[in-house]
Amino acid sequence: MLCGDFNLIYRDEDKNNGNLNRRMMGRFRRVINDLALKEIYLNGRRYTWSNEQTPPTLVHLDRVLCTADWEEQHGECHLRCLASVISDHSPLLLDYSPLPPARRRFHFEDYWTRVEGFHDVVADAWHSVDDADPFRRIMRRM
């Protein structure tokens, strides 16, 4: 697990304005993908830093990244932001107490395609779907 203020973003939605350094975003995204890391979802807040100006620049700089093995062993944990009056960063709390059941968003991870057996699992799942669905019948012909 890696956590902290990376001072970088890897997605457009990590910043509330269009002032983006796409070259650095791509580099950060490649490192995350090359290390096969995924971000632990941040509950309750989109941004973790503010420049405290008017209008403010808000950015998601603080993150917790983990491997699939770590997530499998600690899947019950969740990440949330705390309030701070002494910093322009919001402190993060990685919590193991149970959360009320909620729908988690699905995020496809680029490194999954490099995991041994990935394509077989997708093919098996695709072919196990009932042929009654006209969309699936059309897609299989393509």
C-alpha positions, 0 to 999 in steps of 0.5 A, a space after each residue: 500500500 502507498 498513501 500520501 500527498 502525491 502532488 499529482 493527478 491522473 484523471 481530469 475529474 481530479 481537478 475542478 478546473 481545466 489547468 491540467 498538465 496532461 504529460 505529468 498525468 500520463 506519467 503518473 497513470 503509467 506508473 500506477 498501471 505498471 505497478 498494478 496499483 488501484 486506488 482505494 475509493 474515497 468516500 464522502 469527498 471528491 477533493 483533498 486539497 484547496 488553494 483557499 483562494 476565491 474562486 478556489 482550485 480544488 484537487 484530489 492530491 492525497 490518495 491511498 493506492 494498493 495492490 490487488 493482494 492487499 485489497 483482497 486481504 483488507 477488502 472491508 476497509 474504507 477511506 474517508 476524509 476528515 475536516 482540518 482547520 490547520 492545513 490546506 489538505 484534508 486528512 485521510 482515514 483508512 477505516 476498518 469499521 463496517 460501513 452500511 451497505 452501499 453500491 460501490 462504483 465499478 472501475 476498470 483497471 488497465 492492468 487487468 488485461 495483463 493478468 494471466 487468465 483474464 481473457 479466458 474469464 471474460 470469454 467464459 462470462 460472455 459466452 455464458 449469457 443467455 442468447 435470448 438477449 438480441 444485443 448479445 446475439 448481434 455482438 457475437 456475430 461481429 
